[in-house]
């Protein structure tokens, strides 16, 4: 399992397709679980947002429906104040 332990840290997910001579190696990247915990761009770079576990999913764009997933544990994200109430 992968991990991000720095505030707003990143993790570069790497994909290996089988068989190695697959014609179309292009992928569609998305968060399939924990979408509020992290974001992923179309190069597979995951950026942490909130502590927890997020799952990134890469689906081959060739129409085969083949995909892979990776769970990423996210820790040490800072929670910023959203308001101050004085009495």
C-alpha positions as a printed Julia matrix, in Angstrom:
87×3 Matrix{Float64}:
   0.0    0.0     0.0
   1.23   3.49   -0.85
   1.33   6.44    1.56
   1.49  10.22    1.64
   2.59  11.61    4.99
   3.34  15.27    4.25
   0.78  18.07    4.18
  -0.52  18.45    0.59
   2.07  15.84   -0.43
   2.0   13.88   -3.67
   2.5   10.32   -4.86
   3.22   9.39   -8.47
   1.33   6.21   -9.34
   3.01   4.05  -11.98
   1.09   1.67  -14.24
   2.39  -1.44  -15.99
   0.14  -2.95  -18.64
   0.07  -6.6   -19.54
   0.84  -7.92  -22.01
   3.81  -5.63  -22.55
   2.98  -5.23  -26.26
  -0.48  -3.75  -25.53
  -1.29  -1.45  -28.45
  -3.1    1.39  -26.61
  -1.32   2.26  -23.36
  -3.37   5.4   -22.6
  -5.17   5.51  -19.24
  -8.04   7.37  -17.63
  -7.2    8.25  -14.0
  -9.8    8.82  -11.26
 -10.35   8.5    -7.52
 -12.71   5.56   -7.02
 -12.93   5.81   -3.23
 -12.11   8.58   -0.77
 -12.58  11.31   -3.36
 -12.59  13.92   -0.58
  -9.19  12.63    0.62
  -7.12  13.14   -2.54
  -7.08  14.29   -6.16
  -5.45  12.62   -9.16
  -4.42  14.22  -12.44
  -4.3   12.51  -15.84
  -0.63  11.6   -15.39
  -1.38   9.58  -12.22
  -0.07  12.18   -9.75
  -2.09  11.95   -6.52
  -2.24  15.01   -4.23
  -3.32  14.62   -0.6
  -6.21  16.7     0.72
  -7.42  15.08    3.95
  -6.34  12.24    6.27
  -7.72   8.8     5.47
  -7.51   6.17    2.75
  -8.11   6.95   -0.91
  -8.22   4.59   -3.87
  -6.9    5.66   -7.25
  -8.13   3.82  -10.35
  -6.56   3.68  -13.82
  -8.7    2.35  -16.68
  -7.27   1.5   -20.09
  -8.86   3.72  -22.73
  -8.93   0.95  -25.39
 -12.5   -0.09  -24.55
 -11.46  -3.36  -22.88
 -12.71  -2.23  -19.46
  -9.44  -3.36  -17.85
  -8.41  -1.34  -14.81
  -6.13  -1.38  -11.79
  -6.5    0.22   -8.34
  -4.15   1.31   -5.59
  -5.03   2.26   -2.01
  -3.12   5.22   -0.6
  -2.97   5.99    3.13
  -2.93   9.74    3.77
  -1.73  11.2     7.07
  -0.53  14.49    8.59
  -2.84  16.76    6.61
  -3.4   20.08    8.33
  -6.97  21.05    9.12
  -7.35  24.81    8.77
  -9.81  26.9    10.74
 -12.99  27.84    8.9
 -14.28  30.44   11.34
 -13.73  32.16   14.69
 -16.55  32.83   17.14
 -15.99  35.37   19.86
 -18.29  35.73   22.85
